Amino acid sequence: MHFLLDGDWSFTPLREALPRFARVAIALDDGTRVSITDPRALCLVRVHTAAHPPVLAIGPDADDPSVTAAFFRARLARRRGAIKGALLDQKLVAGIGNIYAAEALWRARISPEAPADSLSAARVSRLLASVRDALADGVARAERYRTSDRADRFHVYDREGEPCDRCGATLRRLTQGGRSTCYCPRCQRH
């Protein structure tokens, strides 16, 4: 299952109505329903039987304890492109989307254009911690990117032209691999 751009899991009792934008619902024996909600209807879901398990061409989850800074750096060392694109590659590590790549890079003070293979061990360690912090923050405040209240949305994502939360510089936007990236030109360096 892959959300692509948007979506979330919803856990509700079977007796309740389906959540808005439910695209797939699975009834569990304990009376719980697990739904995949996706307002844009872009999610992909495949069902595999035990006889034909999927061969997943993705890396370990970014939150997996086996993803150490050394492991992450070794994977990044094989990447010649910009770090932002590397973070979006689910084969490198899984679970980092456009929003959280931008937020993690801001937290780590790394330019989205920095070459992935050029990052020092200290910067990779800081980036991995920032990825995990951004993902944890996303789970804790999952609804914020759907609300109209911009005050508590993100540090950089979708904030082009606004002041940086850290230094006050005007946030800029660039396009990388067809994806929009907002960043702080003063805080985030190559």
Protein Blocks (a to p, Z undefined) as FASTA:
>chain_A
ZZklgccdddddfkbccdehiabdcddfkopacddddfkopaccddddfklccddfbdcd
fklmklcfklmmmmmmmpcbdfklmmmmmklpghiafklmmmmmmmnopafkbcfklpcf
klmmmmmmmmmmmmmmmmmmmmlmmpmblklmcfklopghiacfklopacddddeehiac
dddfklpcZZ
